[in-house]
Amino acid sequence: MRIENLKAKMARENLESFLITDMKNIYYLTGFSGTAGTIFLTKNRNIFMTDSRYSAMAKEIISGFEIIETRDALAQLPEIIAHENLKTVAFEETVDYAFFKQLSTIVRNIEIFSTSNFLMEFRQIKDEDEIRNIRKACEITDKAFLDVLKFIEPGREEIEIANFLDFKMREFGASGTSFDTIVASGKRSSLPHGVASHKVIEFGDTITMDFGCFYEHYASDMTRTIFVGEANPKIAEIYHVVREANQKLIDKAQAGLTYADFDKIPRDVIEQAGFGKYFTHGIGHGVGLDIHEIPYFGQKMTEKLQTNMLVTDEPGIYLPDLGGVRIEDDLLITENGCEVLTQAPKELIVI
Ligand SMILES: [Mn+2]
């Protein structure tokens, strides 16, 4: 079905052939999860190329493709191009320069051109299986958060807390973390993406933890901010503003909401509270096979949310030299609202 949808789009947009090298796109189309593979699609043929390490596995799990075993997929192209009488080859713009140079050298005398996010139109709408996997990834993330609350105490390093979260997520069934776990404490919590450091947790610290995992190739992404011993009153004030912004978006998110409004609804809450200039990043992003994928949101974007998109809601306020708060949930967009897949508590927690 996925491959049929893609080939129909290729026909609509006059792509005679398409070279796919992004491993997430390859997984999406075939279920192949090895580390080396290349897809080449033409009107008449679906070709999957991989080397001898993976060809047996590919033959077993991939249907609807010719499997070619080769250590150099690009070297196979001239013959296919000649056989299919192709005039153009499209490729993904995310390829690296060395690949582009090799492609330009091997594919001569016909036009090559790049496409942007060609498969994402499909990937951004999740099917039942994908939703089930992301739901599970979110459950694992929630459980790790509940456990880390019992682990955090003054004297521990941020890195120890990050390692604990990573270990717990694996223990609960994750295949790994979906990105490097962020633990930013004290003044460091004012760094929106403070990677865990050797800083030691102290009484009175604010701690922002942004973490997530992969379950069956699908990601979760959650942020919670908590306090150790006591909450600094100014940070407690912004905590309530951020939480209100996060909740207001949950209340309003549904299919049909424009990307501009998705950004504006929580941003207005923070601006009206007088902290607009301290909310310095985007409100959210899509989550799926990639931890960050479309949709992204901006103030003038007229596109609309669609049913079964999976997006984050992550307002934050960061007061320089004092500390910051971010609360992030993963939302499944539905026809009449949204479902919050990350269920870890959001009331102000002091441990
Ligand atoms: Mn995020």
Boltz pocket constraint, residues with backbone or C-beta under 6 A from the ligand:
constraints:
  - pocket:
      binder: B
      contacts: [[A, 221], [A, 285], [A, 291], [A, 312], [A, 314], [A, 328]]
      max_distance: 6.0
